[in-house]
Amino acid sequence: MFDFNGKTVLITGAAAGLGFSCAESFAKAGARVALVDISAEAVQQAAAQLDSETLAITADVSCADQVQAMVDQVVGAWGGLDIAVNNAGISSTLEPVAETSAADFDRVMAVNLKGVWLSMRAELNQMLRQNRGTIVNMASALSQRVFPGASFYVSSKFAVAGLTRTAAVEYAETPIRINAVCPGNVTTPLLESTIEDLDALASLHAMKRLGTPQEVANAVMFLASDLSSFNTGTLLPVDGGWTAQ
Ligand SMILES: NC(=O)c1ccc[n+]([C@@H]2O[C@H](COP(=O)([O-])OP(=O)(O)OC[C@H]3O[C@@H](n4cnc5c(N)ncnc54)[C@H](O)[C@@H]3O)[C@@H](O)[C@H]2O)c1
């Protein structure tokens, strides 16, 4: 359906879940894919499963030096960066605000917000130099609505939405487009490790089911492709009608 032949794609958090599904999908559509993850072993294994030219890069997106090095490695290997998917993210401990800790705040914000900002900054500098490129951030339905008990996660995703829209407007008159996907609940290792009752979670969506990683990857590919050439600053829900209710 999509054709990314000749394109270079960098995906953070690509060893598992939504990031890996995106990596598989871009690879099937002909792209060269740089998989980035904090887990060295997992990212090597993930890259080895793909039938396309890949790079397996170990980096922690919350560390500025490592983020700059990941972009430099892609550009050094392939000469440019066409598409960046800033997907790496973690969940917060589920507890009401009065019981939350500074350590958990710092942990969640470091990956979910600082990681996306650092990635966007390094990617944008490269994309401005080459005068082309598109960025897709992995936000969440929880960038639009709340989930009691997940205040840090929700706040980090509201912030990713703000960062996406601000940067999109800043660079709207360049060829660089910046959008975000806002998934509802999708079966991944992150969700399975955070929530015990997945049936109850499924019932929150108007469609009364969880999403699949492929459904999210499809939306990411749309925003990364020329089919969305008039989209920038878009926060695209992929949530089975959760936010529509
Ligand atoms: N699963 C869902 O229902 C859902 C819904 C909405 C949004 N999201 C968002 O989608 C993204 C991916 O979620 P997932 O469910 O696939 O998670 P996951 O835990 O299944 O996979 C996340 C991957 O990111 C990697 N990672 C974690 N911290 C990192 C860091 N500091 N640097 C680099 N890599 C790191 C992990 O090693 C893992 O491979 C996250 O941003 C999450 O908030 C998920």
The ligand as a Tripos MOL2 file, in Angstrom:
@<TRIPOS>MOLECULE
LIG
   44    48     1     0     0
SMALL
NO_CHARGES

@<TRIPOS>ATOM
      1 N1          0.6120    0.4840   24.0370 N.am      1 LIG1
      2 C1         -0.3020    1.4110   24.0860 C.2       1 LIG1
      3 O1         -1.4790    1.1440   24.3600 O.2       1 LIG1
      4 C2          0.0570    2.8410   23.7920 C.ar      1 LIG1
      5 C3         -0.9920    3.7460   23.6440 C.ar      1 LIG1
      6 C4         -0.6940    5.0720   23.3510 C.ar      1 LIG1
      7 C5          0.6130    5.4630   23.2230 C.ar      1 LIG1
      8 N2          1.6110    4.5600   23.3850 N.ar      1 LIG1
      9 C6          2.9740    5.0590   23.2550 C.3       1 LIG1
     10 O2          3.6250    4.3180   22.2570 O.3       1 LIG1
     11 C7          5.0150    4.2660   22.5220 C.3       1 LIG1
     12 C8          5.4920    2.8170   22.5050 C.3       1 LIG1
     13 O3          4.7570    2.1210   23.4730 O.3       1 LIG1
     14 P1          4.7200    0.5250   23.5200 P.3       1 LIG1
     15 O4          3.4140    0.1860   24.1210 O.co2     1 LIG1
     16 O5          5.1090   -0.0330   22.2230 O.co2     1 LIG1
     17 O6          5.8680    0.2870   24.6100 O.3       1 LIG1
     18 P2          6.8490   -0.9820   24.8310 P.3       1 LIG1
     19 O7          7.2740   -0.9250   26.2640 O.co2     1 LIG1
     20 O8          6.1650   -2.2070   24.3510 O.co2     1 LIG1
     21 O9          8.0770   -0.6520   23.8900 O.3       1 LIG1
     22 C9          8.8230    0.5120   24.1200 C.3       1 LIG1
     23 C10        10.2490    0.3290   23.6500 C.3       1 LIG1
     24 O10        10.9490    1.5460   23.9860 O.3       1 LIG1
     25 C11        12.2080    1.2160   24.5490 C.3       1 LIG1
     26 N3         12.6610    2.2890   25.4370 N.ar      1 LIG1
     27 C12        12.2280    2.5610   26.6940 C.ar      1 LIG1
     28 N4         12.9160    3.5850   27.2150 N.ar      1 LIG1
     29 C13        13.8010    3.9870   26.2700 C.ar      1 LIG1
     30 C14        14.7920    4.9980   26.2120 C.ar      1 LIG1
     31 N5         15.0170    5.7880   27.2820 N.pl3     1 LIG1
     32 N6         15.5170    5.1340   25.0970 N.ar      1 LIG1
     33 C15        15.3060    4.3110   24.0250 C.ar      1 LIG1
     34 N7         14.3990    3.3310   24.0170 N.ar      1 LIG1
     35 C16        13.6450    3.1690   25.1270 C.ar      1 LIG1
     36 C17        11.9600   -0.0900   25.2870 C.3       1 LIG1
     37 O11        13.1750   -0.8000   25.5140 O.3       1 LIG1
     38 C18        10.9950   -0.8060   24.3400 C.3       1 LIG1
     39 O12        11.6870   -1.5850   23.3870 O.3       1 LIG1
     40 C19         5.2170    4.9690   23.8610 C.3       1 LIG1
     41 O13         5.5890    6.3110   23.6510 O.3       1 LIG1
     42 C20         3.8340    4.8810   24.4900 C.3       1 LIG1
     43 O14         3.6240    5.9110   25.4230 O.3       1 LIG1
     44 C21         1.3640    3.2570   23.6650 C.ar      1 LIG1
@<TRIPOS>BOND
     1     1     2 1
     2     2     3 2
     3     2     4 1
     4     4     5 ar
     5     4    44 ar
     6     5     6 ar
     7     6     7 ar
     8     7     8 ar
     9     8     9 1
    10     8    44 ar
    11     9    10 1
    12     9    42 1
    13    10    11 1
    14    11    12 1
    15    11    40 1
    16    12    13 1
    17    13    14 1
    18    14    15 2
    19    14    16 1
    20    14    17 1
    21    17    18 1
    22    18    19 2
    23    18    20 1
    24    18    21 1
    25    21    22 1
    26    22    23 1
    27    23    24 1
    28    23    38 1
    29    24    25 1
    30    25    26 1
    31    25    36 1
    32    26    27 ar
    33    26    35 ar
    34    27    28 ar
    35    28    29 ar
    36    29    30 ar
    37    29    35 ar
    38    30    31 1
    39    30    32 ar
    40    32    33 ar
    41    33    34 ar
    42    34    35 ar
    43    36    37 1
    44    36    38 1
    45    38    39 1
    46    40    41 1
    47    40    42 1
    48    42    43 1
@<TRIPOS>SUBSTRUCTURE
     1 LIG1         1 GROUP 0 **** ****
